[in-house]
Amino acid sequence: MKLLRHAALGLSVLLAACAATPPAPEAADFDRWVQQRYAAPFKAGDAATWTQVFAPQAIGLHDRMPALVGQAAIAEFGQRVAGFLRIERFDVVVEELRVNGSWAYTRGSFSTRLLKRSDGSDSGLGGEGKFFFLWERQADGDWKIIVDMGNRKS
């Protein structure tokens, strides 16, 4: 009888733990988030919406730039880009996803064509490259980027 009670208690604890843990997102979820929450607003010049994919403590690491530390610094960067450049092309391809509990990363490639808003000429800032996003599950269950790292091919 005692063994049966312990088994029932163990099973109830296990079931409660499984119910409390949200299912791990699929690769399609992260690909959709990268396309809809990162690439589309950035391409549209919508820095306010683009910034929402980042956690407050996020860091942006990109070649030939100082580190962007915090969501406010990333937002300022997005606003500067939107003010000076028209993004003619911004294609992002997620090539790998790894999820481990409340952490995940996506790795992939990108291709951009960035034109000067002033005269429509090529800015020389576009090109092809690779990126890495480190994601963290937030207290509300949403996933936010905490590290955005990208660099262009030489």
C-alpha positions as CSV (number, residue, x, y, z in Angstrom):
1,M,0.0,0.0,0.0
2,K,2.8,2.4,0.9
3,L,4.6,1.6,-2.4
4,L,1.4,2.3,-4.3
5,R,1.0,5.7,-2.6
6,H,4.7,6.6,-3.4
7,A,4.2,5.5,-7.0
8,A,1.0,7.6,-7.3
9,L,2.8,10.6,-5.7
10,G,5.7,10.2,-8.1
11,L,3.5,10.0,-11.1
12,S,1.5,13.1,-10.1
13,V,4.8,15.1,-9.6
14,L,6.0,13.9,-13.0
15,L,2.7,14.9,-14.7
16,A,2.7,18.3,-13.0
17,A,6.3,18.9,-14.1
18,C,5.4,18.0,-17.7
19,A,2.4,20.2,-17.7
20,A,4.3,23.2,-16.3
21,T,7.0,22.9,-19.0
22,P,6.0,24.4,-22.3
23,P,6.8,22.3,-25.3
24,A,10.1,23.2,-27.0
25,P,9.5,25.4,-30.1
26,E,10.1,23.8,-33.5
27,A,12.5,25.0,-36.1
28,A,9.6,26.4,-38.1
29,D,8.7,28.6,-35.1
30,F,12.1,30.3,-34.9
31,D,12.2,30.6,-38.7
32,R,8.8,32.3,-38.7
33,W,10.0,34.6,-35.8
34,V,13.1,35.5,-37.6
35,Q,11.2,36.3,-40.8
36,Q,8.2,38.1,-39.2
37,R,9.6,39.7,-36.0
38,Y,13.2,40.5,-37.2
39,A,13.6,40.6,-41.0
40,A,10.2,42.1,-42.1
41,P,10.1,45.1,-39.7
42,F,13.8,45.8,-40.3
43,K,13.3,45.8,-44.0
44,A,10.3,48.0,-43.7
45,G,12.2,50.5,-41.6
46,D,9.9,49.9,-38.6
47,A,12.5,50.2,-35.9
48,A,9.9,50.2,-33.1
49,T,8.4,46.9,-34.1
50,W,11.9,45.4,-34.9
51,T,13.2,46.3,-31.5
52,Q,10.4,44.2,-29.8
53,V,12.1,41.0,-30.7
54,F,15.0,41.9,-28.4
55,A,15.2,41.3,-24.7
56,P,15.9,44.5,-22.6
57,Q,19.5,43.3,-21.9
58,A,20.2,42.2,-25.5
59,I,23.6,42.8,-27.2
60,G,24.2,43.5,-30.9
61,L,27.6,42.5,-32.3
62,H,28.3,43.4,-35.9
63,D,31.4,44.0,-37.9
64,R,33.0,47.4,-37.9
65,M,30.7,48.7,-35.1
66,P,31.0,49.0,-31.3
67,A,28.8,46.6,-29.4
68,L,25.2,47.7,-29.0
69,V,24.4,47.0,-25.4
70,G,20.8,47.0,-24.4
71,Q,17.5,47.3,-26.2
72,A,17.7,51.1,-26.3
73,A,21.0,51.1,-28.1
74,I,19.7,48.5,-30.6
75,A,16.6,50.6,-31.1
76,E,18.7,53.7,-31.8
77,F,20.7,51.7,-34.4
78,G,17.5,50.6,-36.1
79,Q,16.2,54.2,-36.2
80,R,19.5,55.4,-37.7
81,V,19.4,52.7,-40.4
82,A,15.7,53.5,-41.2
83,G,16.6,57.2,-41.4
84,F,19.5,56.9,-43.8
85,L,19.0,53.7,-45.7
86,R,16.3,52.1,-47.8
87,I,16.5,48.3,-47.5
88,E,15.8,47.0,-51.0
89,R,16.7,43.4,-50.1
90,F,17.0,41.7,-46.8
91,D,16.8,37.9,-47.1
92,V,17.5,35.8,-44.0
93,V,17.8,32.0,-44.1
94,V,17.8,30.1,-40.8
95,E,20.2,27.1,-41.3
96,E,20.4,25.7,-37.8
97,L,18.5,25.7,-34.6
98,R,19.4,24.3,-31.2
99,V,17.0,24.5,-28.1
100,N,18.1,23.6,-24.6
101,G,15.5,24.5,-22.0
102,S,15.1,28.3,-21.9
103,W,17.9,28.9,-24.3
104,A,18.1,28.5,-28.0
105,Y,20.2,29.6,-30.9
106,T,19.6,30.1,-34.6
107,R,22.4,30.3,-37.1
108,G,22.1,31.2,-40.8
109,S,23.0,33.5,-43.6
110,F,21.7,36.8,-45.0
111,S,21.8,38.8,-48.2
112,T,21.1,42.6,-48.2
113,R,21.1,45.5,-50.6
114,L,21.0,48.8,-48.9
115,L,20.4,52.1,-50.8
116,K,21.0,55.6,-49.6
117,R,17.7,57.4,-48.9
118,S,19.2,60.7,-50.1
119,D,19.8,59.7,-53.7
120,G,18.9,56.0,-54.1
121,S,22.4,55.0,-54.8
122,D,24.0,51.8,-53.4
123,S,25.4,52.5,-49.9
124,G,28.1,49.9,-50.1
125,L,26.9,48.5,-46.8
126,G,24.9,45.6,-48.1
127,G,26.2,42.2,-49.1
128,E,26.1,38.6,-47.9
129,G,27.1,37.2,-44.6
130,K,26.2,35.0,-41.6
131,F,24.4,35.5,-38.4
132,F,23.9,34.0,-35.0
133,F,21.0,34.8,-32.6
134,L,21.0,33.6,-29.0
135,W,17.4,33.4,-27.7
136,E,16.1,33.3,-24.1
137,R,12.6,32.3,-23.0
138,Q,11.2,35.2,-21.1
139,A,9.1,34.9,-17.9
140,D,5.9,35.3,-20.0
141,G,6.9,32.4,-22.2
142,D,7.9,34.5,-25.2
143,W,11.3,34.1,-26.8
144,K,13.5,37.1,-27.2
145,I,16.9,37.6,-28.8
146,I,19.6,38.3,-26.3
147,V,22.6,38.2,-28.7
148,D,22.4,39.3,-32.3
149,M,25.7,38.7,-34.0
150,G,26.3,39.1,-37.7
151,N,29.1,39.8,-40.2
152,R,29.5,40.2,-43.9
153,K,31.7,38.2,-46.1
154,S,34.8,40.1,-47.0
